[in-house]
Amino acid sequence: MAASSGAGRNDPAPIIVKKVTVVEGGGHHGGAWKVAYADFVTAMMAFFLLLWLLGATTEAQRKGLADYFTPTLVKLKEQSAGSDGLLGGASLVDPDNYPHRAAQTGQRPITVPRDAAGGQKEALDRVRRMRERVETEIASDRRLRRLMRQVRMIDTTQGVQIDLVDDADFSMFVLGTTVLTPDARKLLDVIGEALLPEPGNLTIRGHTDALPWKNGAQANNWSLSAGRAEATRQALMRNAIGERRFLRIEGVADREPLVSDDPQDPRNRRISILLTGG
């Protein structure tokens, strides 16, 4: 009876629970350490390749490789040719000091603003001729010979520049005015005679020192420097230099000092005459 009654029941199937344990990082088969190891092996391979290249190449080849990977726009370095202000006491064609100079001969790839064949020599010859004329004119005047120390003739990239510089014992103009001193008139007569036979145009620039003006003064260093440049132009015209030869008359006040460490130094007072062309 018991067996027959049990066979007639419809009991549910037993429930089986399966427990799965997940190990963080994948245990022995995780992937994070493999990435780090691959990076390490790659770095070591690059390191040994670098060592091999250093041992298998010459010094010139190594510098060539360094130049190849250097950025195209090379940053200028301090104390390189022509840095630190106008030329900075160096020529534009002086050797530079860039970091990698494979097979570099020491000249920067620039365009010289004169004809490469004889332009610079011609400019130097012009300076020499003008200086000889001035020295001939002042040979018989002891006072003017002393004033030659106030005259500087140099060849620039624009032309020949003549600077007439004041100092503690000499002044081109009466202090605070545009009136030429007698010595300055004689000096400009000599400069005019030297400029007359030379072809080219003239630019005159007036400079002052940074001495302050009295309160209420009508003038200032801008008007004073421009007025002195104009007075110089008129003095040169009295020496038969034609008006059409003058390109510009400029006054720059005390903004371009010759002695930058002392803006009030009297040597900052000067007249610059630039001869271009010809």
WOUR-V159836 format. One record per helix or strand of 3 or more residues. SS is the DSSP state (A for helix, B for strand). FROM is the first residue (numbers start at 0). TO is the last residue. If there is no record, write none. Layout:
[[SS	FROM	TO] [SS	FROM	TO]]
This chain:
[[A	1	6] [A	23	28] [A	31	55] [A	58	68] [A	118	136] [A	141	149] [B	150	154] [B	159	164] [A	181	195] [B	200	206] [A	220	236] [A	242	244] [B	245	250] [A	265	267] [B	269	275]]
